[in-house]
Amino acid sequence: MILSLNHLNKFLPKIKLNHLEVEKALNNLGFEVESNQPFSNVEGLLFGKVLEVFQNPNSDRLDVVILNTKIGQLTIQTTNRILQPGNLIVCFPEGSKKGDTTFKTVKLKDYPSQGMMAAWSEIGYDWTLLDQKDQLLVLPNDFANINDDPMEKLGLNDYLIEISITANRNDANSYYVIAKELASYFNTEFNFALSEPQNTFESKFKAENGLSNGLSFLEVNGNKEISIYEKTLLAKHNISSLFDWSVNLTNLVLINFGIPAHVYNTNKLKSKNLNSNLYSGNLYILGNKEVNVLDVLCIYNDNQPISIASVIGLENTKTDLNSNNYLFEIGVFDPKYIRHGSKEIKITSNSSNQGSRPITHYMANLAMKYIQSYCSELETSNIINEIKVPKNKIIKWDKEKLSLYAGFDILNNKKSQEVIKKLNELGFEFDNDNIIIPEYRYDINLFEDIIEEFFRFYSYDNFIPEPIRNLPVIICKNDINKKILQHQGYSEVRTFSLISKEKNKINVFGFDKDINLLTFVSKERESIRNSIVTSLQEVIEYNQKRKINQVNIFEKGMINNNHIVYGLASTTKSFNEIKQDIINFLSLDIDFVPLKDNSYIHPNVSAYIYYKRELIGWIGKIHPKHDVTNGFYAEFFDINLESKIQYENINTEPLKSVDLTFELQNNEYINPIIKDLKCRGNIYSIEQVDDFKKENSHNVTLRITADNQTIVNLNEKFNK
């Protein structure tokens, strides 16, 4: 947001802040100042009254203009031949400056020219926002007299301060809130007084909220001019004032209160019924541009859309310089409707930017009263369907938690009482048990938010620094896991942990629920993946489409609710090769059990991975119905085990072996028997040496190599 220092100071009548004071205060209050620059690079300007204009007899292009200024009469020549006696203009006299240029007297065609007369563009403004042509600035005669200072009257001695507002403080995109916070910060009066005009007639318009959270209108009859001060203020915000006064007023509402407003020509409205609802079809937006939209929130006059809510008006109800009867509208809408409307017409405006984030009922109500106050000299109706301000939120006063976050008894000092007073000025109310939150602070919902507010005004500079405790250095073991996988022939990839809901189907670990984002950049990034394999599959597909068919990749990443896993994918390695890679990588006694109960996983070439009877991963292929890569995939949890080296006496006796044969049914696996054998002593190795198939069973022979005592125990158990 851009702030005019002069305009900010208008609301602080008992103090005049300079740009450095404001910059420091805003930074301390949590609003990051991006830039702080003088508005204009001119100095020494004068107002001049045109006394005489005549053509230079030696030139058919130059006019000689005699001016009366506060330093006497000046003669200045110009090629912009629009001046007449009596005009009030601005000029650069001899000795004045524009940037590095100093003006001096020169002779043109035998006549002196003691400086230069100025246009809007020559004193720092974008002329396209203020005039139809880039020509000499001719001001109304009652705007100033020749003794006034143009730097002051035209706002040239201003500073423009650009600040970044945090995403949760949309209310602060307004002079009203920023000036109020500065007034509290500097312990000075805040004055944004609005007159309370009496409506001169009762409007016949009727309004309902419809899909809005509040929708109010004000009928105004008559015309007025906005001041040059207001026009230049809009220009400083890159907003044109070359419209009807009513449109300029809606832009003043936007910058002063951060509230989008629309105005309609009452004579173009066919009904007295107003509402808000969704619309699909063709619309002619301002500029007479036709757009086709789907389900955008519109303001309706009976069954006819008259604007896209908080985005842009429509051509058929716009006001112009000939309008005399107006209907102003302010609404509180769900931000998602505003974002959708802006996307549908592919236009982002100042209004839609503000409306696409929360607008509070309090600020909307205040903005409508500002319009009513501004139009007090005209015929104004009652406020139609006035936006009601809900009850203030109440949060429990937790003094112990405040001191805990501060690190000391923060309330036991004078500074804290000053902070509470400052927060009172902003609308917070404190009692022994509760804190009442001002309605415009929609971002405060927890006591932790109160703590943040308290610390903002307490200032982090007032916290007493404490020395860092010199703790012994703890050396962490170097993580070489990625290097191990690279040595096994895998290349690391990095993918998004967010995928689309449609692709988030693989859930071998059986997570109870998907984790979907409330807001997301696109439909492709709206859900946290339940399996890293989904992302690796996309990488292989991407490479195969580019004729890169030999792919071996891995990734360490997050799935579901902050579970960290390793994922492997290969189009060149076999099941057994990847299985051995996992065994070598984990260096754990893990078990592989056939995986046949998941519709997204190939049942014939896949297996669960268990460690100590807990599922830690899986290996195999994605079911062909859901995969075209034909690659093998694996994923397993990052098991953070601190290996403890246990030293034992060396047994120098030679190992012995025994062959044991077990009869199994055809649908049985040997794995449970192997597990049982491993529990019966110091087993060195177990190998399958034979598998004799019979009609209903098969005999599996295992060769066990172990120490002498283990072999004796096995013979006693199985070879009696």
Secondary structure, DSSP 4 states (H G I P E B T S, - for coil): -EEEHHHHHHT-TT----HHHHHHHHHHTT-EEEEEEES--EES-EEEEEEEEEE-TT-SS-EEEEEEETTEEEEEEES-----TT-EEEEEETT-EETTEE---EEETTEEE-EEE-BGGGTT--GGGT-SSS-B-EE-TTS--TTS-HHHHTTTT-EEEEEEPPTT-GGGSSHHHHHHHHHHHTT---------PPPSB----EE--TTSSEEEEEEEES-----HHHHHHHHHTT----S-HHHHHHHHHHHHH----EEEEGGG---SEEEEEEEEEEEEETTTEEEEEEEEEEEEETTEEEEETTTEEBGGG---TT--EEEEEEEE--HHHHHHHHHHHT---HHHHHHTS---HHHHHHHHHHHHHHTTTSEEEEEETPPPPPPPPEEE--HHHHHHHHTS-TTSSHHHHHHHHHHHHTT-EE-SSEEEPPTT-TT--SHHHHHHHHHHHH-GGGSPP-PPP-PPPPPPPP--HHHHHHHTT-EE----SEE-TTTTT--TT--SS-EE-SS-SSGGGSEE-S-THHHHHHHHHHHHTTT----EEEEEEEETTTEEEEEEEESSS-HHHHHHHHHHHH-S-EEEEE--S-TTB-TTS-EEEEETTEEEEEEE-B-GGG-SS--EEEEEE---------------SPPEEEEEEEEEETT--SHHHHHHHHTTS-EEEEEEEEEEE-SSEEEEEEEEEE-HHHHHHHHHHH--
